[in-house]
């Protein structure tokens, strides 16, 4: 896929992996970033060429409606959507008294999975009008083998992975390509609670692999040790899950 002369929407684009995506692509494309914090969006957009922002929360139906209306009005040539916004991974144990796992799971499922479905559905008509288009869903290593400390986050990314497979099947004969990016632990504030700042890979590595994957039409972009874990999972799912548990210990 051509990685120049595109108009690209990046959700959660003001920091972390999303900002690195925008940074890697902004020189030769038109970038629109969106997120909930206007100060951060404004600061991020000011650092990058060809970049503007739209304030909004992808988990809020009204904000999504406003976002889509603005895109259809001001960015009719939109042809790539990078679904990066997510609810940060929340570590917990199901046996904890008074946990309220239902609420935690609901929040992570809404932002990490259901919100992606809603935004993609609303933008697909516009994407299908372009000569070449793509949807990029940012998944996770835990979509392959769940992290025991992150039950709801793992489940939300597994759901996103399953959805991405079927979306790709449904769009197979159209102009819209569907990519999935599987990062491992990344050194961002998003993953600070689970050790990302000390143990994660640079967010720029994820961005570099995304650009390479787009250029080579690699629809499953497994970043860093995620590729190794995937092969391990194919050989022995049980052992791969044990390996994830050991990495978390």
N, C-alpha and C positions, 0 to 999 in steps of 0.2 A: 504494500500500500504506500502511496505517496505520503511523505511526512512533511511536505511543504505546501503552502497555499491552501490550507484548510482553515475552517472556522470551528473552533473547539470549545466546548463547554466542559469545565472541570468543577465538579461539586467538591466542597471542602478544599478549595484551592488556595486558601490564604496561608497555610502552614504545612509543615511535615511533608509527607509524600506528595500531596496535591500541589503544594508550592513548587516542589522539585519537578513535577510533571510540567507545570506551567513554565518554569525556568528553562527546561530542556527544549521546549517546543516553541517558545515565544518569538525567537528570532525570525522564523520563517512562516509563521502562522498568525492568525487572529485568535486571541485567547479571551474567553470570558470565564472568570472565576466566580463562584458563589459560595456563600456561607452565612453564618448567623451573626458574626461580629463585624460591624461596619468599619471600625477602626483598623482591625487587622486586614480586612479586605483592601481598604484604601492604601494602607502601607505596602501590602504585597504588590498591588497593581502598579504603584509608583516606582517599584524597583525593576519592573520588567517592560520591555518594548511590546507594543501591539497588544496590550492587555487592559481590559476593563473589568468591572465587577457589577454584580447584581446581588443585592442583599436578600437573603431568604433562607428559610429552614426547610430542607427537603423532606422532613418528617411532618410538615404542616401542609395540609391540603390547600389552604388559601394561598400560602406563599408559593407553592408549586404552580398554582394557577396563574399567579402574577408573573412568575419566572417564565413560564411557557408563553404567556401573552407577549412579554417583552422580547423574547427570542423571536417569535413569529413576526413581530413588528420591526425590530431593529437588526436582526441577524438572520435574514431569510436564507442565507447560504450556509447555515450551520450544517456540518456533515460529520462531526465526531462528538460523541458524548462520553466522557470519562466519569463513571460513577465511583467516586472516591470517598464521599462523605460517609462517616460511620460513627456509631456509638462506641466509645472507648471500651476496651475489653475489661470486664469486671470480674476479678477473681473471687470465687466463693465456693463453699461446700454445701451440698444439698442437705447435710445432716445438721447444719447450724440451726439452733432454735431461734424462732422469730425472724428468719431470713427474708421471707416474702420473695421467693424465687420467681413466682408468677410475674410480679411487677418488673423485676430485673430482666426476665426473659422477654416480656412484652416490649420493653423499651428497646432492647437490642434487636429484636426481630423487626420492629417497625422501621428503625433507621437503617439497619444493615441489609435488610432483605425487601420488605414490603414497599419501602419508599423507592427503591430502585425499579421495581415493577411499575409503580405509578408513573414515575418520570419517563421511563422508556416508552411506555404506552402512549403518553401524551406527545412525545417528540417524534415517534416513528413516522407519522405522516410527512413531517418536514424532511426527515432523513431520507425517506424513500423517494423524494423528489430530486435528490442530488445525483450526480453522475457516479460518485463513489462515496460511501459512508461507512461509519463504524460505530459500534457500541463497545465500550471497554468497561468491564465490571472488575473492580478490585476485590479479590477474594482474599485468601490467607492460607498459610501452611496448615492451619487447623481444619480447613475444609477437607483435607486428605486424611488426616488422623487427628481426632479431637484432643485438645489439651485438657487434661483433667481439672486444672485450676479454672478453666474458662468454659464451663458447660454451655451457657447461653450464647456466648460469642461464637464458640465452635459450631453450635447448632445453626446459628444465623448464617454463618459463612458456608456451611454445608448446604443449606437451603439455597443460597445464592448460586453455589456451584451447580446444583441440580437444575435450577432455573436457567442458568446460562447455557447449559447443554441443550435444553429443549428450545430455548430462544434461537440458538444457532441452527437447529434443525428446521424451525419454522421459517427462518429467513434465508435458508440455504440457496434458494433460487432467486433471491433479490439482490439488489446492489448493496445491502447492508451487511457488513462483516461483523462477527461477534468475537471479541477477544476476552480472555480472562487472565488476570495477573495474580499470581500467588506469592506474595512476599513472605519471608520468614519474619522473625522479630526484627524491628527496625528502630534505629536510634532517633525517636521523636518524642515530644511531650505526650502525644497520644498514647504511647506505650510505656510511659514512665512508671506507672503503677506496677507493671509486671517486669520491670528491669530493662526496658528497651534502651534507656540512655546509656547504660553501662555495658550491655551485652548485645545490642542490636547492630545490624549493618547500617551503613550510611543510606539515607533516603535517596541520595543521588544515584546509588547503585540500582535501585528499583526503577528510577526514571530512565536510566541508560538502557536497562533491559527492556523497558516498555518501548522505547523508540526503535530499538533493534528488532523487537518482535513485530511491530507494525510494519517496518520496512520489509521484513522477510515473510510476512503473513503467517507468523507463528501464533496460532490462535490460543494455545495454552502456554503462557509465559511464566515459567517456574523459576523464581529468582533465588540465587544463592543455594543454600542447602535444601531448599524445597525440592529441587530436582532429584537430589539424592534420596530424600525421604520418599518421594513418589515411587522411585524404583524399588525401594525397600518395601513399600506398601504392596506393590504388585506381587512381590515374591512372598510376603508374609504379612497380611494385615495385622495380625495379633502382635507380631514382633515390632512392627512400626508404631503401634499404639504404645507399647511398652517403652520404646525409644523416646517418644514424646514425653511420657511421664518421667523418665529419667532426666531428660533435659530440663524439665520444670523443677526438679527436686533441688 
